[in-house]
């Protein structure tokens, strides 16, 4: 064996420890990932059910109740480029979270429309309909976009007028604990209820934080002091997904059909 | 010989519980002790996490102590600690995801918890694997009982419950207990910890720190005698 303080020994021990630690960490992650993903899909369904207003505020549902209520909703796939429902894709097998990261299932977003800095988006996304007899009472749409550190994922529900926001929920984010993550405060999220997303010409008027163009009296949601990056990221991603490159054309078509 | 071995093992395990407690005597690891003790369940999970990391770090560093070059000693220790913390964090996210959300950054911050590096540097580098394992376990338990005690008091007085089960019936449910919401805020952990340290040091005067004031008092009283 070489000297304890020799270069060879130093390199050898460093390499050995590095290899051991990487194997240890990566095998643990490989083993645990499926369990974490199962939980993540329950959390996603919980967010959908909450956005659809099927949970009374403050009530904790167990997994079974979430699945039961999730099944009360009708899942459909929307072709964003066509702005219409797309039936060839099955909503039960289509994994939109996998599609987001798949270059073959996404297309690039023109720079001038990419206000949320997404780069690419899928062609197909699922929506969840709360039926009221034959008509639609609420429609739940997936939304996501880059936050301060990681993607923020959530759902927004829109009323039958396809104009008014009913609720918003978020189920995945990497915002700074105690600072950016204050956007999850129920009192802040409650402000979204009843806000108009579009004006009469179907322009997106949704805003967070008042400015000269849209004073708070016109219905902007309060920004959160200290969480500026997070709240403006949420504003951008909501404006993108409600806009012309997101669900805007689809919602306009639905509104026309309903009237 | 055997009895001496057993008694030294017992000392390694038991001393950190009270006489060498990492929180109340060494005043280390306070950040997490204050942050995760608003109720008992996160305190319980955090304790288990710290115990696992301490034992893993102490055992691995003790195994490597003869071959570890001094020049890269610290970075190897921190690498081992960090790996253990990542694995613990992933385990929590898989099996107790709701608690993992409450603990948020504090699991990751175990990497920088002074207790872990202190035990590795001051004990595991100089002692055998078995003694290091017991030392890690003992210090982990010493950290744990303080966390659990503060967590239990805060949850009981702040919500009237323990582990979510109602123990003291609240006035709003027809009982006679009015919860003190201050207990759910971080400052209450400071008060409770201070009371605990005061109690322990009153019972164990040897733990009292010698300040200049007390030293000069001792000196002057010595002269007068």
Interface residues (C-beta under 8 A of the other chain):
Chain A: X4 X5 X6 X9 X10 X13 X14 X17 X18 X21 X24 X25 X28 X29 X32 X35 X36 X39 X43 X177 X178
Chain B: X64 X67 X68 X69 X70 X71 X72 X75 X76 X79 X80 X82 X83 X86 X87 X90 X91 X93 X94 X95 X97 X104 X105
